[in-house]
Amino acid sequence: MLGKKIGWKFDNTYSNLSESLLSKLNPTPVKTPELILFNHNLSKEIDLDFSQIDNKELALIFSGNKLPDGSDSIAQAYAGHQFGHFTILGDGRALMIGEHLDKKENRYDIQFKGSGKTPYSRNADGRAALGPMLREYLISEAMHNLEVPTTRSLSVIKTGEDVIRESILEGAILTRVASSHIRVGTFQYALISKNKNDLKTLFDYTLSRHYPDLKKSKFPAIDLLKVVLEKQIDLICNWMRVGFIHGVMNTDNMTISGETIDYGPCAFMNKYDPDTVFSSIDLQRRYSYFNQPRIAKWNLERFAESLLPLINNDSKVGITMANEVLKEFPEKYKKKWLEMMKKKLGLVGDDRNDEQLIIELLSWMHKNKSDYTNTFCYLMNEYKHKNQIYNEKQFILWKKKWEYRIKLNNNSQEKSFKIMRKVNPFVIPRNHLIEDALKHATKMNDLDKVHKLLKVLQNPYDSISTNSAYQLTPSLEENYVTYCGT
């Protein structure tokens, strides 16, 4: 019945893999599910029609109390290096209810977060709190609109039950949509699985699902490593472009598809400081803004280790082949990063001083605690507030050099601004705005600020729709801390 009205088209393939890679179970029913947020734009994009479904029934579906026909819920097993330490993990509070195909046969995992205990819960309750689920909804949708590859959020449901963390909080379930949930950590788990066929099975499945062209390759495992390396370089460059700090770049949070996943202690940088960390548990600053490329390479090295048995029967030969790919990371990343930064500054063509010009600006921003996003807005004449910092002598001198540079290669300021406006957002999900919206939603049961923020973040590159109040930064943010929410 539900499938006919809505358009569900489940084709569940991951659940056919080895039982050692997953556990089949249903969500734990919740007391009184209530719909809080629903992403109608996303549902339309993946060809689901909920127009005839009222909020009460939506709450039943997306709480797991009333699963749609064709669903086949599973918790996935995986491992991960968490802050450098290897751990056996798995979906401790999440269940994938199935793989939905849209009309173009694009495949999407539909996953519930906070749906109850699983065999991987490790003494936890398997539930999630409202605040962190709203945070993921807000930031993942903002990232999508910022044109950063990401998992998406379809809904948030209040469960009518409490969860106990440091205090008693309202329970919630988020529905996450992803092209898959296959992670580096999934391969790490398959490598050490008691079932010796798991690694090859997972590898073949990954190629079929994401990279079917690699099946024809002479060295498919090496080529998979190359593709994932390129995907991660693109992803990290996008993070750096918008000032995003993931906060928990463990290997279980690096997807093979190249999508941003897990919005726990993430945040956005205001004033430019490459050493910025917001996560309460990142005491060593392992996942700082500037360190994200290095950690991506480290995670890729762990991925390469997992693939070694498939690269070559001789481990020494396999290591040599993998290292040939991995050693290209620094140069490839730097090239992509420079291309990205040149777009942020509207630089056309090449000049031998381009890198120095970029570094001079970033150094000035760091020294003068200038806002990362707003500085580029100022350069585009799109910063709508007065700030004396841009009258500083060194900045004025730098700006003259930049203005001279953009005129090279028969370029004009107009052309440069056009390039810049495609990559420099006017608004980002500022930390104080997120916190204010979450506070009103969780403490006052008022979602008005959540809805307003979602609306503003829908068009981050549109200066006309930008409310200048959302460009303002708080005077104090030195002690801002984010938490995992688990």
N, C-alpha and C positions, 0 to 999 in steps of 0.2 A: 504493500500500500504506500509506505513512505517513499520507496524507490520510484514508484510511478509518478507521484506528485512532484518530487524534487528533482529527479534526474540522476540519482546516484548510479554510477556505473563502476562497480567494484571488479577489479581483476587482481586478486591478491596472490602475488608471486613469492614475496619474501617468506611468507608463512609456510611455503613448501620446502624451504631449506632444512638442513639438519636440525633436529631437536636440540642439539647442543648449542646452537646459535640463538635460540629463542625459547620463550615459554608461552603457551597458549592459555589465556584466561580472560575473563570478562571484567570490566570495571566494577568496582564496589559501588552499589547503589548509594545515592545520597538522600538526605532527609527531605529537604524542600528546595529543589533547584529553582533558581530565578535568573532570567536573562539580564545581563548587565550591559554588554556590548556585543554588537554583531556587525561584521564587515560585509555589507551588501555588495560593495564594489568587487571584493575578492570572490565572493560566491558567484557573481556573474562571470567573472574572468575564467573560472574553472567550470562553467556551464552547470551550475546548480541553481535551481529556482525555488526560493523559499517564500515567494509572494503569497502563497495560499496557506502558509503555516503561521499560526499565531505564536506569540512570545512564550506562552505556556508550553506548547509542544516543542518549540525550539529548545527551551530549557531542558525538557526531558531527553531530547536527542543528544545535545551537547554536554550533558552531565553523564551520559552513559546509562541512564535509567531506561532508555528505550532505543536500543541500537537499530540502525537502519538495516533493511534486508540486504544480504550480500556481504556484510561486514564480517571480519574474522580477526578478532583482537588478539594482539601479541605484545609481549614485552621483549625487547631485544637485548641480547647479551653483548657486552663489549668490555674492553679494558682501557687503561689510559695512564699516561704519565701526568700526575697532578702535581704541579710545582716541582717537576723533575723526578718525582717518586712514582714507581710503577704500582698500580693497583688494579685488581679485578673489580669491574663495575657492572653496569647494565641499567636498564630503565627501572629505577627504584621507585618512581612515582609517575610513570608515563606508560601509556598503552597506545599502540598504533591500531586503529580499528579497521584499517584497510587501505588499499591503493585505489584511488579514484581516477578514471580516465575522462578527460574532456573530449569534446567533439573532434579535436585534431589528434587524439590518441596520446596527448601529453599525460604523463603519469604523475600523480601527487600522493604522497603519504598524508593521511589524515590522522593526527595524533592528539590524544588527550594528555595534558599535564596536570597532575593532581588527582588522578583517578583511582587511587587506592594502592594498597600494598601489592608487591610483586615478589617473586623469588629473589630479586636483586635489591630489595629495600634496605638490607643491612640494619635491621632493628629500628628503622625509621617508620613513620606512619603512612607514607605513600601519598600524603596530601600536600596541598599547596595553599598559601595564603593569598588573599585578594590583592594586596599591594604589589607583590612581585609579579603576579599574573597581569595586572594592569600595566606595570612597567614594561613587560615584554611586548604587550599589545602596542603600546604607544611607540616604543623605540623601534620595534621591528617594522612597523608601518612607516615610520619616519625614514628609516633606512631605505625601504623600498622606494619611497618618493624622492630620496636623495640619489637614486639610481645606483645603489650599492647592492650587489647580490646578497640575498637574504632569505631565510625562512619567513613565512608570513603568519599573521594571526587572524583567525576566522571568528572567534567568539570568546567571551569571558562569561562564565556562569558562577553565581554565588551558590554554594552548596546548602546553606542553612545550617551548617555545622561549624564548630570552632576547631581551630588547630592551635596547638600549644607550641610556642617557640620560646623566646625570652619572656613573652607575655601571651595572653589569649587573643587570637586574631580570627577574623572571619575567613572561612574556607572558600576556595574558588577552584575552578577548572578552566584552563585555557585550551583552546583547540589550535594546534599548530599545523601549518601546511608547508610541506617541503618536497623538493624533487626526489629526495630520499633522506634517510637518516644513517646512511653508511658513512662511517668515520674512520680516521686513521686507527682509532682505538678498536674498531670492529676487526680490522686486520690483525692488530696486535693480539686480540683475543683468539682469533682463528688460528694464529701461528702456534699458540700453546695449548690449543684444544686437545682433549683426549681423542677426539675423532680426527684422525690424520688427514682425512679428505676435506676437512672444513676450509682450509686455506684455498685450495684449488677451486672448490665449489663457490666460495665467496668471490674469488677473483673472476671466474667465468660469469657469475651473476652480475657483477659490477660492470664488466665489459658489455654484456647484453643490454643492461639497463641504461647505462650512461654513455658508453663509448664503443658502439658496435663496430665502427670502422677499424678499431684496433685488433679485431679478431683475425684480420688478414695479415697482421704484422709478423715479421720474422722473430721479433723480440717483444712480444706484447707486454710483458711485465715492465720492461725498461721504458716502453712507450707510455704505459700508464703512469709511471713515475714522472715522466716528462710533462704529460698533460696536467697532472695534478699540481706539479711545481708551477707551471704557467698560470693555472687557475688561482693558486694561492698568492702569487705575485700580484696579479690583477686585483685580488680582493684586498690585500694589505695596502696597496697603493690607494685604493678607494677609501679605506679607513683613514689613512694619513691625509688624504685630500680634504676630508670633512672634519678632521680632528677627533675621530672616534677612538676610544680606548676600550677594548673588549674586557679586559680585567681578569679573564680566566682562560687563557689560551692553552689549556691542557690538550693532550692529543685526542681525547674523547670529544673535544669541541672543535675539531678540524674535519670538515666534511670532504668527501671525495668529489662532490659536485662543485665545490667552491662557493658555497653559500655561507653567510654568517649564521651561526647557530648558538643558542644559549645566551640570553640577555640578563644574566645574573647581576654581577657587580659592575656592569658596563657604565660608561658615562662619556660626556663630551668635554673636551678641553676648552676652557675659556681663554685665559691668558696663555700665550705660547710659552711652554716650558717642556722641553723634550723628555724630562725626567718625571712627568706627571703620572701619578698613580692615585686612584680613588678607592680601590678595593681594600676592605678592612683586613683581608687575610693575606694580601701580597706584601708581606713585611720586608722582603728582600728586593722589592721593586723589579721583580722578574718580568712582569708584564706591563712595564711602563710604555708610554706612547712611543718613544724612540726605539725601544727594544723589540717592538712587535715584528719587524722584518727578521731579526735574528732568531726569534722564537719560532717563527714560521719555518725557517730553514732547519732548526733543531727538530721540529715536529716531522718535517719531511725526511730527515735522517732516520727517525724512528719508523716511518712508513717504509723507507727503503729496506731497513732491517727485516721488516715483516715480509717483504716481497722476495728476499734473497733466495729461498728454496725454489721460487718460480723463475728467477732470473737465469740461474745456471746451476747445474748439478754440482759443480765445483765451487765451493763457497768463496775461495780466493778470487776466482774469475768473476763471480757475482759481485763481490765487494768492489773490485776494480771498475766494473761496468757501472755500478750504482754511483760510485764516487765521480765518475766522468760526468754524470748528469748533475749531481749535487754541487759540484764545484762551479757550475755555471750560474748558480743562484745569485751571488753578489753582483756580478756584472749585469745580468738580466734585470735584477731588481733596480739597480741604480739607473739603468737606461729607462725603464718604465717610470720610475720616480721622477727623473728629470723631465721626461715628456709631460708627466702630469703637472709638475710645478710650472713648467713653461706655459701650459694652458692656463693655469691659475693667474699667470702674469700676462697672458695675451701675447706671448713672444712667438713670432712667426719665423720659420727658417732656423738656421744655426749661427751662433756666434761663439767664438772661443771663450768669451767672458761670461757666458750665460750662467754656468754653475756658480761662479763667484758672485754674480749679481743676486742669485737666489739665496746663497749662504749669507750674504751681507744683510739681506732683509730679515731672514730668520734670526740671525744674531742680534740685530737691533730689536726685534720683537721680544726676544728672550730677555735682553738686558733691560728693556723699558717696560716689561710686563704688559705688552700690548695684546689685545684680544685677537686671536688667530682669525676667526671668521670675519669680524668687523673690519680688520685691516684691509682685507681684500675687497670688502664692500666699499670702504673708503676710496680705494684706488679706482673703483668703478663708478665713483660718485653716487653710490647707493647707500651710504651710511647717513642716517637721518637725524643724527644728534651731533652736538658740538663736543669735541674732545681735544684739549690742548696738546695731547701727546703727539698729534700729527703736525704740530708747529715746531717740534724739536729739531734742532739744527741738523743732526746727522740724518734724520729721516728726509728732510727737505733736499739735502745733497743727494741721497740715494734716489729719491723720486725723480730728480733731474736726469740722472743716469738712466733710469728705467724709461723715462719719456723719450730720451734720445734713442734708446735701444728699440722701442716699438716702432719707430719710424723707419728702421732699416728694412731691407728686402721689399721695398715698395709697399710697405704696410701703412695703415692709418690707425689713429686712436679708435675710430669707429669700429674697424675690423677687430681690433684687439678686445674691445669691450664686448663684442658679440661672442668671441671665443670664451672670455672670462665668465660671462653670465651663464654659460652652459655648465660650468664646473664649480663655481663659487656660490654656495647657497646664501641667500639673504637671511634665512632663519634656520636654526638647528634646534633639536630638543634640549634646550638649556637645562642644566641640572636643577636650578631653583624652580623653573617652571614645572618640570616633571614632579619634583617633590611637593610643590604647592598643589598640583592637581591630584596627586595621590593622597595627600593629607585630607583634602576636602572629600574625596571619594570614600576613604576608609574611616575617617574620624567623624565626618558630618553626614555621611550617606548622600553626598551631593556630587553628581557626575558632570555638572555644568562645565567646570574647568577642564575636565578630560575631553569633553566634546569640542570645546573651543580650541584647545591645543591641537587636537587631531585635525581640525579644519584648517588651522594656520599651517600645519606641517604638511598639508596635502599638496601645496604648490611652493616648495622652498626656493625655487629659482624665479618666481614670479614677483617682481618688485611692486607691481600694482596691487596685488592682494596682500602684500606684507604689511602687517601692523607694526609700526616702528617700536612699539613697546616691547615686542618680542626680540628686539635686537639688544636691549639693555642687559647689562651684566650686573650681578650683585657686587656691592663694594667689598664684601668679605667672602672668600670661598676657600681660604687656606685649610680649614679643618673639615671640608666636605668629604664624607666617607660613604661608600656604597657597600651593600651586603649581598651575599649570594641568595638569600631568601629561601634556603632549603630547610 
